[in-house]
Amino acid sequence: MNWILILNANWFWGIIGILVAVVPLTSRKWLFYLKVARPLKRFWNAMFSPELSIITPEGEGGTGIKSQVFDFWATSDAENLFRKISRWHFKRYLCGEKTSCMLKGNLLLVGGPGANSITRDILERIPVRYKFNDDAIIDITNVNFYRKPDIKDNNLSKDYGVITKCYNPYNEKKYVIIAMGCYGWGTWASLKATLDPAIVKFLTKKNADLYQVLVSIEVYDKMPGEPKLEKDTFVVLKKSETRKEGVEVTK
């Protein structure tokens, strides 16, 4: 083989140029699949069978500290990531758009019971461990458990949220994931946690269909830091505890 002729050939350097351009791109896509897409698909894939309804608050709630914008910020981040990692079908609704078609599938609820009426309806029908008491989170089985946001001079420096996965009381064959917080930062942290590959790996390895777990987040000059999963708060919900008859849905 005459290497001198090959090295002087335009086609040879053309192939080298293609490889230089393609290999890094392919490597980046493969790394994205391994590190991000694959764990998120394992966690989220069943929620998109066949379509996911994402239900958000209708607007800013009545809290003294205005933070609902973070609910919508996290929702947009989730939608963008869903589009990037798979051809999943989803549709966003406001909680006031309460119809049978919207509620009988898999649901992602963004916002707590004070901001999202669908969250409130479902939590009233599903006994859970972690609930809100004003702006704090309590464990109904442990009187000593109490998580309250850090607030000084009307400025919040730390917030808490809850991730809840339960059966859909409107259709027990489907699931609901609720991302909610004491304030908007806690809701943001809860939803962002379900988009973090390391966190969803932990949740997937628990091999539990129904559960709750808390998330905390530091807030710096009204901007959120990184969500932290409070792993020791993970609790499994029993299947029998998540069902209740007599749910009415507006047609």
N, C-alpha and C positions, 0 to 999 in steps of 0.2 A: 504494500500500500504506500503510495506516494504522499506522505504527510505534507510535504511542501506545497503540492498542488491543492490539497484539501484546505490547508490553512489560507491559501490565497484565493479560494473560491468564495464568491459572494453568497452562495446558498448556505455554506457552512456558517458564516457569521450571521446570516439571517436566522438560522435555527438557534444559534447561541443567544441572539437578541430576544427571540420568542421565549426561550427558557428562562432568561433573566427576568422577563416581564411576568411570565405566567407562574413560575414556581413560588415566588413570595406571595402572590395573590392566593394561590391554591393553599399554601401553608396557612395563611391567615384565616381562610374560610374553614379549614379543617380544625384549627385550634379553636375557633369560635364555636364550631359544632361540639367539640369535645368538652370545652370548659363552660359553655353557656347554653347552647341550644339543647344538647342531650339531657342534662339534668332538668331543665325547665320543661321539656317535652314530657318527661316522666311524671313530673308533678302536675302539669296543666292539661295534658292531652285529653283525659277523660272529661274534663269540663267543657270541651268543645264538641261534644258528641250529642247532637249534630252541630249545635250553635250555642254560644254563650251570650247571655243578656247581662250587660254591665249597667248597673243602676246607681245613679248618683243623686245627691241632694239637688233640690231645685234652686237653691241660692244660699246666701249667708244666713246662718241661724241667728238666734237671739243672744249669743254669748257676748260678754263684755269684751273679750279679746277676739278680734276678728281674724280668723285663720282658715276659713273655708276654702280659700284659693288653693291651699295645698292638697285638698281632696281632688280637685280637678287637675292639678299639676301631675299628681301621681297617676291619675287615670289616663292622662295623655301619654305619659311615659310607658304605662302598661300596654296601651293600644299600639304604640310604635314598636315596642319589642315583640308583641304578638305577631305583627305583620312581618317582622324581620326574620323570625325563626321558623315560621310555618304558614301554610295557607289556611289558617284557622278562620272560621266564620264567627263573627261577633257583631253585636249591635248595642249601641248605648241608648239608655232611656233615662228620663228624669223620674224620680220616685212618684211623682203625681200621675204618671201615665200608667195607672194600674189596670192591666187587662189580663185576661186568661192566657192569651198567647205569650205575653211577655213573662209571666210568672211561672209557667208550668215546665220550663226547661231548667238547665243549669244556670245558676245565678252568681254573679260577683257583685256584692253590695259594698259600696264605698260610703263610709260615714256611719256614725253611731245613731242610736235611737232618737237623739234630739234633733239630728239634721236630716235623717233619711227615714221616711215613714215606713218603707218596706222593711228596713232593718228592725224598726220598732215592732211591726206586726209579727215578724218571724220570731224575734226574741221573746215576745209575750207567749208564744206557743211552744217554745223549746226550752226546757229547763237546762241551764248551763251553770258552770262553776263561777265564771267571772262576769260580773255585772257592773254597771255604773251606779254610783251613789253621788249625785250631783256631778262634780267634775273629777271624782276619784274612782278608782277601780277597786272592787272588793271581791273576796272569795266567800261565797255564801256558806261554805263548809268550814271556814276558819276565821274566827272573829278577830284574830291578830294580824290578818293579811290586809294591807292597805297600801295602795300606790296612788300618790297624789302629785300632780305636776308641781315643779318648783317655780313659783311666781313671786317676784318682788317688784314693787312700784309699777304694777300692771305689765311687767315684762317677764315673759316666760323663758326659762333657761333649760328646762328639761320636761319632756312630755312622755306619756305612756300610751300604748295602743294594745289592742287585742286582735289576734287572728283567730277566727272561729270557722271550723269546717263542720257542717251538719247536713242532715237530710233536708230536702226541700219539703216543707209541710204542705205545699200546694200540689206536689207530685213526688211521692216518696221514692220513686225510681231515680230521681235526680238529686244533685248536690248543690249546696250553697257554700260559698266562701265569703265571709264578712271581714272587711278590713275597717276597723274603727278605732278612734282614739279619744282621749279626753278632750283634746283640741285638734285642729287641723294637722298639726305636726305629727301627732300620734297616729292619725289616720294615714298620713303620708308614709310614715315609717312602717306601718303594718302592711300596706300594699307593696311598698318597695321591698320589704323583706321577702315577699313571695316571688319577687323577680330576681333575687340574689341566688346564684347557683349554689353557694356554700350552705345557705340557710335551707333551701328546698331539698338539698341532699340530706340534711339532718331530719327534716320533716318526713321525707320519703322513707328513710331508714327506720323510722318509728313504726311503719307498717300499720298505721291506724287510719281508719276511714273517717272517724269523727273525733275532733279534738279542739282544744283551745290552748293558746300559748301567748304570753305577753311579749311585747317589744318595747324597748326604751330608746329615746333619742335625745341627744344634747342639741340645744338650740343656741345659735350664736348670732346676736343682733337680728333676730327674727328669721334667720336662715337655718335650715336643718342640717345636722351632721349626718353621720352614717348610722343606719338602724342597727340596734343590737338586740338579738334574740335572747330573751331571758329563759334559757333552756330549762332551768329548774322549775319553771312554772308550767311546763307542758303537762296537760291532763287529758286523758282519754274520756270521751263521752260515750256512754252506753247507747246502743241502738234503740233500746226500748224507751230511753229518756228523751229521744229527739222527735217522737211522733205524737201527734195530738189530732184528734178528729174534729170535724166541724169547721174547717177553714173555708171562708167565703171569699170568692174572687169576683170582682166586677167584670162583666162581659164586655 
